Amino acid sequence: MGKHYSHLSSEERACIMLRLRDGFSSRAIARELKRSPSSITREIARHHCLAGCARLPYEASRASMRAHMARFQRRRQRKLAPTGLLFAEVRNKLKTGWSPDQISGYLKRTHPDCYARNVSHETIYTALYAMPRGELRREFK
């Protein structure tokens, strides 16, 4: 196997902040920290702060806080959230005996220009299997 990836530590972020302040390149910082240059470049780009139009310098404490918060945020919202209107429409079709393939085709025909109202049959299956065990059986009886 290859090397095991580990997140940047607070000390490494502080080193990045100090070296950037002293004018070091990201490659020089990467050599010093024994990290990949792309990791350092991504870290700097991800955690440079944009305040209006002015870019603030990289700050280690702010970068650590933002990296910690990013670990708990969902990357992408589900298209078929159980509280959404589209989920209710899909649920009604399932209750009447439609298959996920039929529902997907129906939505594409009735909403051809609305991406938010179209879902694939795989998305419907994923939403169904994400429901708690047994809830689907009780709901559709």
DSSP file (Angstrom, degrees, kcal/mol; ACC not computed):
  #  RESIDUE AA STRUCTURE BP1 BP2  ACC     N-H-->O    O-->H-N    N-H-->O    O-->H-N    TCO  KAPPA ALPHA  PHI   PSI    X-CA   Y-CA   Z-CA
    1    1 A M              0   0    0      0, 0.0     3,-0.1     0, 0.0     2,-0.0   0.000 360.0 360.0 360.0 170.4    0.0    0.0    0.0
    2    2 A G        -     0   0    0      1,-0.2     2,-0.1     0, 0.0     0, 0.0  -0.101 360.0 -55.7 -88.7-168.1    1.0    3.6   -0.2
    3    3 A K        -     0   0    0      1,-0.1     2,-0.4    -2,-0.0    -1,-0.2  -0.361  55.9-112.8 -70.2 152.2    1.5    6.1    2.6
    4    4 A H        -     0   0    0     -3,-0.1     2,-0.3    -2,-0.1    -1,-0.1  -0.748  30.3-127.4 -88.0 130.4   -1.3    6.7    5.1
    5    5 A Y        -     0   0    0     -2,-0.4     2,-0.4     0, 0.0    -1,-0.0  -0.564  27.9-176.7 -78.9 138.6   -2.9   10.2    4.8
    6    6 A S        -     0   0    0     -2,-0.3     3,-0.1     3,-0.0     0, 0.0  -0.989  28.5-108.5-133.4 146.8   -3.1   12.3    8.0
    7    7 A H        -     0   0    0     -2,-0.4     2,-0.1     1,-0.1     0, 0.0  -0.269  46.0 -89.9 -67.4 156.8   -4.7   15.7    8.4
    8    8 A L        -     0   0    0      1,-0.1    -1,-0.1     4,-0.1     2,-0.1  -0.446  44.1-133.7 -67.5 139.7   -2.5   18.7    9.0
    9    9 A S     >  -     0   0    0     -2,-0.1     4,-2.2    -3,-0.1     5,-0.2  -0.377  23.5-104.9 -87.7 171.4   -1.7   19.3   12.7
   10   10 A S  H  > S+     0   0    0      1,-0.2     4,-2.2     2,-0.2     5,-0.2   0.875 122.4  53.5 -62.8 -37.7   -1.9   22.7   14.4
   11   11 A E  H  > S+     0   0    0      2,-0.2     4,-2.2     1,-0.2    -1,-0.2   0.904 108.5  48.9 -65.3 -41.0    1.9   22.8   14.4
   12   12 A E  H  > S+     0   0    0      2,-0.2     4,-2.4     1,-0.2    -2,-0.2   0.900 111.0  49.9 -65.9 -39.9    2.1   22.3   10.7
   13   13 A R  H  X S+     0   0    0     -4,-2.2     4,-2.4     2,-0.2    -2,-0.2   0.894 110.4  50.4 -65.4 -38.3   -0.6   25.0   10.1
   14   14 A A  H  X S+     0   0    0     -4,-2.2     4,-2.4     2,-0.2    -2,-0.2   0.892 109.9  50.8 -65.1 -39.2    1.4   27.4   12.3
   15   15 A C  H  X S+     0   0    0     -4,-2.2     4,-2.8     2,-0.2     5,-0.2   0.914 109.4  50.5 -63.7 -42.7    4.6   26.5   10.3
   16   16 A I  H  X S+     0   0    0     -4,-2.4     4,-2.6     1,-0.2     5,-0.2   0.934 110.6  49.9 -59.6 -46.0    2.7   27.2    7.0
   17   17 A M  H  X S+     0   0    0     -4,-2.4     4,-1.9     1,-0.2    -2,-0.2   0.928 114.2  44.0 -59.8 -46.6    1.5   30.6    8.4
   18   18 A L  H  X S+     0   0    0     -4,-2.4     4,-1.7     1,-0.2    -1,-0.2   0.904 114.3  48.6 -67.3 -42.2    5.0   31.6    9.5
   19   19 A R  H  <>S+     0   0    0     -4,-2.8     5,-2.7     2,-0.2     4,-0.4   0.882 110.6  50.8 -68.2 -37.1    6.7   30.5    6.3
   20   20 A L  H ><5S+     0   0    0     -4,-2.6     3,-1.1    -5,-0.2    -1,-0.2   0.910 109.1  51.9 -64.4 -40.0    4.2   32.2    4.1
   21   21 A R  H 3<5S+     0   0    0     -4,-1.9    -1,-0.2     1,-0.3    -2,-0.2   0.855 109.0  51.0 -62.5 -34.5    4.7   35.4    6.1
   22   22 A D  T 3<5S-     0   0    0     -4,-1.7    -1,-0.3    -5,-0.1    -2,-0.2   0.479 122.8-106.4 -84.0  -1.9    8.5   35.0    5.5
   23   23 A G  T < 5 +     0   0    0     -3,-1.1    -3,-0.2    -4,-0.4    -2,-0.1   0.626  63.7 154.6  92.6  13.9    7.9   34.6    1.7
   24   24 A F      < -     0   0    0     -5,-2.7    -1,-0.2    -6,-0.1     2,-0.1  -0.404  42.7-117.5 -71.8 151.6    8.6   30.9    1.3
   25   25 A S     >  -     0   0    0      1,-0.1     4,-2.1    -2,-0.1     5,-0.2  -0.431  24.1-111.1 -82.0 164.1    7.0   29.1   -1.6
   26   26 A S  H  > S+     0   0    0      1,-0.2     4,-2.3     2,-0.2     5,-0.1   0.841 119.0  54.8 -66.2 -31.5    4.5   26.3   -1.1
   27   27 A R  H  > S+     0   0    0      2,-0.2     4,-2.3     1,-0.2    -1,-0.2   0.895 107.7  48.8 -67.7 -39.3    7.0   23.8   -2.4
   28   28 A A  H  > S+     0   0    0      2,-0.2     4,-2.0     1,-0.2    -2,-0.2   0.902 112.2  48.7 -66.3 -39.9    9.6   24.9    0.1
   29   29 A I  H  X S+     0   0    0     -4,-2.1     4,-2.3     2,-0.2    -2,-0.2   0.907 110.2  52.0 -64.5 -41.6    7.1   24.6    2.9
   30   30 A A  H  X>S+     0   0    0     -4,-2.3     5,-2.4     1,-0.2     4,-1.0   0.900 108.6  50.2 -63.1 -41.6    6.1   21.1    1.7
   31   31 A R  H  <5S+     0   0    0     -4,-2.3     3,-0.5     1,-0.2    -1,-0.2   0.923 111.4  49.0 -62.0 -43.0    9.7   20.0    1.7
   32   32 A E  H  <5S+     0   0    0     -4,-2.0    -2,-0.2     1,-0.2    -1,-0.2   0.889 117.4  39.9 -64.0 -39.5   10.2   21.3    5.2
   33   33 A L  H  <5S-     0   0    0     -4,-2.3    -1,-0.2    -5,-0.1    -2,-0.2   0.510 107.8-124.0 -87.3  -4.9    7.0   19.5    6.5
   34   34 A K  T  <5 +     0   0    0     -4,-1.0     2,-0.3    -3,-0.5    -3,-0.2   0.932  69.2 128.0  57.7  47.7    7.7   16.4    4.4
   35   35 A R      < -     0   0    0     -5,-2.4    -1,-0.2    -6,-0.1    -2,-0.1  -0.792  69.2 -86.4-123.6 166.8    4.3   16.7    2.8
   36   36 A S    >>  -     0   0    0     -2,-0.3     4,-1.6     1,-0.1     3,-0.5  -0.547  32.3-129.9 -72.6 138.9    3.1   16.8   -0.8
   37   37 A P  H 3> S+     0   0    0      0, 0.0     4,-2.6     0, 0.0     5,-0.2   0.850 109.1  57.7 -58.3 -32.9    3.3   20.3   -2.4
   38   38 A S  H 3> S+     0   0    0      1,-0.2     4,-2.6     2,-0.2     5,-0.2   0.862 102.5  54.1 -67.3 -33.4   -0.3   19.8   -3.6
   39   39 A S  H <> S+     0   0    0     -3,-0.5     4,-2.2     2,-0.2    -1,-0.2   0.916 111.7  44.3 -64.3 -42.1   -1.5   19.3    0.0
   40   40 A I  H  X S+     0   0    0     -4,-1.6     4,-2.4     2,-0.2    -2,-0.2   0.920 113.7  49.8 -69.0 -43.3    0.1   22.5    1.1
   41   41 A T  H  X S+     0   0    0     -4,-2.6     4,-2.6     1,-0.2    -2,-0.2   0.915 112.4  47.7 -61.9 -43.5   -1.2   24.4   -1.9
   42   42 A R  H  X S+     0   0    0     -4,-2.6     4,-2.9     2,-0.2     5,-0.2   0.908 111.0  51.9 -63.2 -41.7   -4.7   23.1   -1.3
   43   43 A E  H  X S+     0   0    0     -4,-2.2     4,-1.8    -5,-0.2    -2,-0.2   0.919 112.1  45.5 -60.7 -44.4   -4.5   24.0    2.4
   44   44 A I  H  X S+     0   0    0     -4,-2.4     4,-0.8     1,-0.2    -2,-0.2   0.933 116.3  45.1 -66.1 -46.0   -3.5   27.6    1.6
   45   45 A A  H  < S+     0   0    0     -4,-2.6     3,-0.4     1,-0.2    -2,-0.2   0.887 113.8  49.9 -65.3 -39.3   -6.1   28.0   -1.1
   46   46 A R  H  < S+     0   0    0     -4,-2.9    -1,-0.2     1,-0.2    -2,-0.2   0.836 119.1  35.7 -69.2 -33.8   -8.9   26.5    1.0
   47   47 A H  H  < S+     0   0    0     -4,-1.8    12,-0.5    -5,-0.2     2,-0.3   0.256  80.1 116.0-115.0  13.2   -8.2   28.6    4.1
   48   48 A H     <  -     0   0    0     -4,-0.8     2,-0.5    -3,-0.4    10,-0.1  -0.660  66.8-128.4 -70.6 137.1   -7.2   31.9    2.7
   49   49 A C  E     -A   56   0A   0      7,-0.6     7,-2.9    -2,-0.3     2,-0.7  -0.772  13.5-151.6 -96.9 132.0   -9.9   34.2    3.9
   50   50 A L  E     -A   55   0A   0     -2,-0.5     2,-0.7     5,-0.2     5,-0.2  -0.896  13.3-177.5-100.1 114.4  -11.7   36.5    1.5
   51   51 A A  E >   -A   54   0A   0      3,-2.5     3,-1.5    -2,-0.7     2,-0.5  -0.890  66.9 -54.2-112.7  99.8  -12.9   39.7    3.2
   52   52 A G  T 3  S-     0   0    0     -2,-0.7     0, 0.0     1,-0.3     0, 0.0  -0.589 116.9 -29.7  67.8-120.5  -14.8   41.6    0.6
   53   53 A C  T 3  S+     0   0    0     -2,-0.5     2,-0.3    -3,-0.1    -1,-0.3   0.609 122.1  90.1-101.3 -17.2  -12.4   42.0   -2.2
   54   54 A A  E <  S-A   51   0A   0     -3,-1.5    -3,-2.5    -4,-0.0     2,-0.6  -0.634  71.4-136.2 -86.2 137.1   -9.2   41.9   -0.1
   55   55 A R  E     -A   50   0A   0     -2,-0.3    -5,-0.2    -5,-0.2    -2,-0.0  -0.802  16.3-145.4 -90.9 125.6   -7.5   38.6    0.6
   56   56 A L  E     -A   49   0A   0     -7,-2.9    -7,-0.6    -2,-0.6     3,-0.1  -0.590  29.0 -97.2 -84.5 152.5   -6.4   38.2    4.2
   57   57 A P        -     0   0    0      0, 0.0    -8,-0.2     0, 0.0    -1,-0.1  -0.248  49.4 -83.3 -67.3 159.1   -3.3   36.3    4.9
   58   58 A Y        -     0   0    0    -10,-0.1     2,-0.4   -42,-0.1   -10,-0.1  -0.397  46.7-165.0 -61.1 131.6   -3.4   32.6    5.9
   59   59 A E     >  -     0   0    0    -12,-0.5     4,-2.4     1,-0.1     5,-0.2  -0.989  15.0-148.6-127.1 125.6   -4.0   32.3    9.6
   60   60 A A  H  > S+     0   0    0     -2,-0.4     4,-2.5     1,-0.2     5,-0.2   0.882  95.5  48.6 -62.7 -43.8   -3.4   28.9   11.4
   61   61 A S  H  > S+     0   0    0      1,-0.2     4,-2.2     2,-0.2    -1,-0.2   0.908 113.9  46.6 -66.9 -40.2   -6.0   29.2   14.1
   62   62 A R  H  > S+     0   0    0      2,-0.2     4,-2.5     1,-0.2    -1,-0.2   0.898 112.5  50.9 -66.7 -39.6   -8.7   30.2   11.6
   63   63 A A  H  X S+     0   0    0     -4,-2.4     4,-2.4     2,-0.2    -2,-0.2   0.901 110.1  49.6 -65.0 -41.0   -7.7   27.4    9.2
   64   64 A S  H  X S+     0   0    0     -4,-2.5     4,-2.3     2,-0.2    -2,-0.2   0.920 112.1  48.1 -62.8 -43.4   -7.8   24.8   12.0
   65   65 A M  H  X S+     0   0    0     -4,-2.2     4,-2.3     2,-0.2    -2,-0.2   0.926 113.4  46.4 -64.2 -44.8  -11.3   26.0   13.0
   66   66 A R  H  X S+     0   0    0     -4,-2.5     4,-2.2     1,-0.2    -1,-0.2   0.883 112.5  50.3 -66.5 -38.0  -12.6   25.9    9.5
   67   67 A A  H  X S+     0   0    0     -4,-2.4     4,-1.0     2,-0.2    -1,-0.2   0.894 110.8  49.9 -66.1 -39.1  -11.1   22.5    8.8
   68   68 A H  H  < S+     0   0    0     -4,-2.3     4,-0.5    -5,-0.2     3,-0.4   0.919 112.7  46.2 -65.1 -43.3  -12.7   21.1   12.0
   69   69 A M  H >< S+     0   0    0     -4,-2.3     3,-1.2     1,-0.2     4,-0.5   0.861 106.3  59.4 -67.4 -35.9  -16.1   22.5   11.0
   70   70 A A  H >< S+     0   0    0     -4,-2.2     3,-0.7     1,-0.3    -1,-0.2   0.777  94.0  66.1 -65.7 -25.7  -15.8   21.2    7.5
   71   71 A R  T 3< S+     0   0    0     -4,-1.0    -1,-0.3    -3,-0.4    -2,-0.2   0.776 104.8  43.9 -65.9 -25.1  -15.5   17.6    8.8
   72   72 A F  T <  S+     0   0    0     -3,-1.2     2,-0.4    -4,-0.5    -1,-0.2   0.462  93.5  95.8-100.9  -2.7  -19.1   17.8   10.2
   73   73 A Q  S <  S-     0   0    0     -3,-0.7     2,-0.2    -4,-0.5     3,-0.0  -0.708  78.3-117.5 -92.2 139.5  -20.8   19.4    7.2
   74   74 A R        -     0   0    0     -2,-0.4     3,-0.1     1,-0.1    -2,-0.1  -0.525  17.4-141.7 -70.8 138.6  -22.5   17.2    4.6
   75   75 A R  S    S+     0   0    0      1,-0.2     2,-0.4    -2,-0.2    -1,-0.1   0.887  80.2  13.0 -70.0 -40.2  -20.8   17.6    1.2
   76   76 A R  S    S-     0   0    0     -3,-0.0    -1,-0.2     0, 0.0     2,-0.2  -0.999  77.8-117.4-143.6 140.2  -24.0   17.5   -0.8
   77   77 A Q        -     0   0    0     -2,-0.4     2,-0.2    -3,-0.1     3,-0.0  -0.486  37.5-107.6 -75.3 145.5  -27.7   17.8    0.0
   78   78 A R        -     0   0    0     -2,-0.2     3,-0.5     1,-0.1    -1,-0.1  -0.504  16.5-146.6 -71.4 140.7  -29.9   14.8   -0.7
   79   79 A K  S    S+     0   0    0      1,-0.3     2,-0.7    -2,-0.2     7,-0.2   0.839  96.1  46.0 -76.5 -33.3  -32.2   15.3   -3.6
   80   80 A L  S    S+     0   0    0     43,-0.1    -1,-0.3     6,-0.1    -2,-0.0  -0.621  77.2 174.5-109.5  70.8  -34.9   13.2   -2.1
   81   81 A A    >   -     0   0    0     -2,-0.7     3,-2.1    -3,-0.5     6,-0.4  -0.567  39.7-122.8 -74.7 140.3  -35.0   14.5    1.5
   82   82 A P  T 3  S+     0   0    0      0, 0.0    -1,-0.1     0, 0.0    -2,-0.0   0.694 111.2  50.7 -59.3 -18.7  -37.8   12.9    3.5
   83   83 A T  T 3  S+     0   0    0      4,-0.0     2,-0.1     5,-0.0    -2,-0.0   0.473  92.5 102.5 -96.3  -2.0  -39.2   16.3    4.3
   84   84 A G  S <> S-     0   0    0     -3,-2.1     4,-1.4     1,-0.1     5,-0.1  -0.334  77.0-122.6 -85.1 163.5  -39.3   17.6    0.7
   85   85 A L  H  > S+     0   0    0      2,-0.2     4,-2.0     1,-0.2     5,-0.2   0.856 111.6  56.2 -68.7 -36.8  -42.2   17.9   -1.7
   86   86 A L  H  > S+     0   0    0      1,-0.2     4,-2.5     2,-0.2    -1,-0.2   0.894 105.2  52.2 -64.6 -38.9  -40.5   15.7   -4.3
   87   87 A F  H  > S+     0   0    0     -6,-0.4     4,-3.0     1,-0.2    -1,-0.2   0.895 107.7  52.4 -63.3 -39.2  -40.2   12.9   -1.7
   88   88 A A  H  X S+     0   0    0     -4,-1.4     4,-2.3     2,-0.2    -1,-0.2   0.904 110.0  48.4 -63.2 -40.7  -43.9   13.2   -1.0
   89   89 A E  H  X S+     0   0    0     -4,-2.0     4,-1.9     2,-0.2    -2,-0.2   0.921 113.5  46.6 -65.0 -43.8  -44.7   12.9   -4.7
   90   90 A V  H  X S+     0   0    0     -4,-2.5     4,-2.4     1,-0.2    -2,-0.2   0.917 111.2  52.5 -64.2 -43.1  -42.5    9.8   -5.0
   91   91 A R  H  X S+     0   0    0     -4,-3.0     4,-2.3     1,-0.2    -2,-0.2   0.908 107.8  51.4 -59.8 -43.2  -44.0    8.3   -1.9
   92   92 A N  H  X S+     0   0    0     -4,-2.3     4,-1.3     1,-0.2    -1,-0.2   0.899 110.5  48.5 -62.1 -40.6  -47.5    8.7   -3.3
   93   93 A K  H  <>S+     0   0    0     -4,-1.9     5,-2.4     1,-0.2    -1,-0.2   0.893 110.8  50.8 -66.9 -38.6  -46.6    7.0   -6.5
   94   94 A L  H ><5S+     0   0    0     -4,-2.4     3,-1.5     1,-0.2    -2,-0.2   0.891 106.4  55.2 -65.3 -38.0  -44.9    4.1   -4.6
   95   95 A K  H 3<5S+     0   0    0     -4,-2.3    -1,-0.2     1,-0.3    -2,-0.2   0.821 104.9  53.4 -64.2 -30.4  -48.1    3.7   -2.5
   96   96 A T  T 3<5S-     0   0    0     -4,-1.3    -1,-0.3    -5,-0.2    -2,-0.2   0.416 127.9 -97.7 -87.1   4.0  -50.1    3.3   -5.7
   97   97 A G  T < 5S+     0   0    0     -3,-1.5    -3,-0.2     1,-0.3    -2,-0.1   0.559  71.3 148.3  99.4   8.8  -47.8    0.5   -6.9
   98   98 A W      < -     0   0    0     -5,-2.4    -1,-0.3    -6,-0.1    -2,-0.0  -0.468  42.7-128.0 -75.7 149.3  -45.5    2.4   -9.2
   99   99 A S     >  -     0   0    0     -2,-0.1     4,-2.4     1,-0.1     5,-0.2  -0.566  24.7-109.7 -88.5 159.6  -41.9    1.1   -9.6
  100  100 A P  H  > S+     0   0    0      0, 0.0     4,-2.3     0, 0.0     5,-0.2   0.856 120.5  54.9 -57.6 -34.8  -39.0    3.5   -9.1
  101  101 A D  H  > S+     0   0    0      2,-0.2     4,-2.2     1,-0.2     5,-0.2   0.925 109.2  46.5 -63.4 -44.2  -38.3    3.2  -12.9
  102  102 A Q  H  > S+     0   0    0      2,-0.2     4,-2.5     1,-0.2    -1,-0.2   0.902 112.5  50.1 -65.4 -40.6  -41.8    4.3  -13.7
  103  103 A I  H  X S+     0   0    0     -4,-2.4     4,-2.6     2,-0.2     5,-0.2   0.921 109.7  50.8 -64.0 -43.9  -41.7    7.2  -11.3
  104  104 A S  H  X S+     0   0    0     -4,-2.3     4,-1.9     1,-0.2    -2,-0.2   0.927 112.5  46.1 -60.0 -46.1  -38.4    8.4  -12.7
  105  105 A G  H  X S+     0   0    0     -4,-2.2     4,-1.9     2,-0.2    -1,-0.2   0.897 111.6  52.3 -63.1 -41.1  -39.8    8.3  -16.3
  106  106 A Y  H  X S+     0   0    0     -4,-2.5     4,-2.6     1,-0.2     5,-0.2   0.920 109.4  48.7 -60.8 -45.6  -43.0   10.0  -15.2
  107  107 A L  H  X S+     0   0    0     -4,-2.6     4,-2.1     1,-0.2    -1,-0.2   0.875 109.8  52.2 -64.7 -36.9  -41.1   12.9  -13.5
  108  108 A K  H  < S+     0   0    0     -4,-1.9    -1,-0.2    -5,-0.2    -2,-0.2   0.867 113.4  44.4 -67.2 -35.4  -38.9   13.3  -16.6
  109  109 A R  H  < S+     0   0    0     -4,-1.9    -2,-0.2     1,-0.2    -1,-0.2   0.890 118.1  41.9 -75.2 -39.0  -42.0   13.6  -18.8
  110  110 A T  H  < S+     0   0    0     -4,-2.6    -2,-0.2     1,-0.2    -3,-0.2   0.761 128.0  29.2 -82.5 -23.9  -44.0   15.9  -16.6
  111  111 A H    ><  +     0   0    0     -4,-2.1     3,-0.7    -5,-0.2    -1,-0.2  -0.537  69.4 155.9-131.3  66.7  -41.0   18.2  -15.6
  112  112 A P  T 3  S+     0   0    0      0, 0.0    -1,-0.1     0, 0.0    -2,-0.1   0.796  77.5  38.6 -68.2 -27.6  -38.7   18.1  -18.6
  113  113 A D  T 3  S+     0   0    0      1,-0.1     2,-0.8     4,-0.0    -5,-0.1   0.462  97.3  86.0-101.6  -1.4  -37.0   21.5  -18.0
  114  114 A C    X   -     0   0    0     -3,-0.7     3,-1.0     1,-0.2     4,-0.2  -0.841  49.7-176.0-108.3 101.1  -36.8   21.3  -14.2
  115  115 A Y  G >  S+     0   0    0     -2,-0.8     3,-1.4     1,-0.2    -1,-0.2   0.852  83.7  60.5 -61.4 -36.2  -33.7   19.5  -13.0
  116  116 A A  G 3  S+     0   0    0      1,-0.3    -1,-0.2     3,-0.0   -30,-0.1   0.725 104.2  49.9 -66.9 -21.0  -34.7   19.8   -9.3
  117  117 A R  G <  S+     0   0    0     -3,-1.0     2,-0.4    -6,-0.2    -1,-0.3   0.343  96.5  84.7-100.1   5.7  -37.9   17.7  -10.0
  118  118 A N    <   +     0   0    0     -3,-1.4     2,-0.3    -4,-0.2   -14,-0.1  -0.919  50.8 170.3-110.6 133.1  -36.1   14.9  -11.9
  119  119 A V        -     0   0    0     -2,-0.4   -11,-0.1   -15,-0.2   -12,-0.1  -0.980  29.0-121.4-136.2 151.1  -34.6   11.9  -10.1
  120  120 A S     >  -     0   0    0     -2,-0.3     4,-1.6     1,-0.1     3,-0.2  -0.435  29.6-110.9 -84.4 165.1  -33.2    8.7  -11.3
  121  121 A H  H  > S+     0   0    0      1,-0.2     4,-2.4     2,-0.2     5,-0.2   0.825 119.1  59.3 -65.4 -29.9  -34.5    5.3  -10.2
  122  122 A E  H  > S+     0   0    0      2,-0.2     4,-2.6     1,-0.2    -1,-0.2   0.891 103.2  51.6 -64.6 -38.3  -31.2    4.8   -8.3
  123  123 A T  H  > S+     0   0    0      2,-0.2     4,-2.2     1,-0.2    -1,-0.2   0.891 109.8  49.5 -64.3 -39.3  -31.9    7.9   -6.3
  124  124 A I  H  X S+     0   0    0     -4,-1.6     4,-2.2     2,-0.2    -2,-0.2   0.930 111.4  48.2 -65.8 -44.9  -35.3    6.6   -5.4
  125  125 A Y  H  X S+     0   0    0     -4,-2.4     4,-2.5     1,-0.2    -2,-0.2   0.912 111.1  51.5 -61.3 -41.9  -33.9    3.2   -4.3
  126  126 A T  H  X S+     0   0    0     -4,-2.6     4,-1.3     1,-0.2    -1,-0.2   0.907 109.8  49.4 -61.6 -42.1  -31.2    4.9   -2.2
  127  127 A A  H  X S+     0   0    0     -4,-2.2     4,-0.5     1,-0.2    -1,-0.2   0.880 111.5  49.7 -65.2 -37.5  -33.9    7.0   -0.5
  128  128 A L  H >< S+     0   0    0     -4,-2.2     3,-0.9     1,-0.2    -2,-0.2   0.911 111.3  47.1 -67.6 -42.3  -36.0    3.9    0.2
  129  129 A Y  H 3< S+     0   0    0     -4,-2.5    -1,-0.2     1,-0.2    -2,-0.2   0.698 104.3  63.0 -74.6 -17.1  -33.1    2.0    1.7
  130  130 A A  H 3< S+     0   0    0     -4,-1.3    -1,-0.2    -5,-0.2    -2,-0.2   0.661  84.0  97.7 -78.3 -15.7  -32.1    5.0    3.8
  131  131 A M  S << S-     0   0    0     -3,-0.9     3,-0.1    -4,-0.5     5,-0.1  -0.383  93.9 -86.3 -69.4 151.5  -35.4    4.7    5.6
  132  132 A P    >>  -     0   0    0      0, 0.0     3,-1.7     0, 0.0     4,-0.6  -0.235  59.0 -84.7 -57.9 148.4  -35.3    2.9    9.0
  133  133 A R  T 34 S+     0   0    0      1,-0.3    -4,-0.0     2,-0.1    -3,-0.0  -0.283 111.9   9.6 -59.6 131.1  -35.8   -0.9    8.7
  134  134 A G  T 3> S+     0   0    0     -3,-0.1     4,-2.1     1,-0.1    -1,-0.3   0.157  99.0 100.9  88.0 -19.1  -39.4   -2.0    8.5
  135  135 A E  H <> S+     0   0    0     -3,-1.7     4,-2.3     1,-0.2     5,-0.2   0.893  80.2  52.8 -66.3 -38.3  -40.8    1.6    8.1
  136  136 A L  H  X S+     0   0    0     -4,-0.6     4,-2.0     2,-0.2    -1,-0.2   0.914 108.8  49.2 -63.1 -43.3  -41.2    1.1    4.4
  137  137 A R  H  4 S+     0   0    0      1,-0.2     4,-0.4     2,-0.2    -1,-0.2   0.922 113.2  46.6 -62.7 -44.5  -43.2   -2.1    4.9
  138  138 A R  H >< S+     0   0    0     -4,-2.1     3,-0.7     1,-0.2    -1,-0.2   0.884 113.0  50.2 -65.1 -37.8  -45.5   -0.5    7.5
  139  139 A E  H 3< S+     0   0    0     -4,-2.3    -1,-0.2     1,-0.2    -2,-0.2   0.856 112.4  44.2 -72.1 -34.6  -46.0    2.6    5.3
  140  140 A F  T 3<        0   0    0     -4,-2.0    -1,-0.2     1,-0.2    -2,-0.2   0.277 360.0 360.0 -98.5  11.8  -47.0    0.8    2.1
  141  141 A K    <         0   0    0     -3,-0.7    -1,-0.2    -4,-0.4    -2,-0.1   0.450 360.0 360.0 -87.1 360.0  -49.4   -1.8    3.5
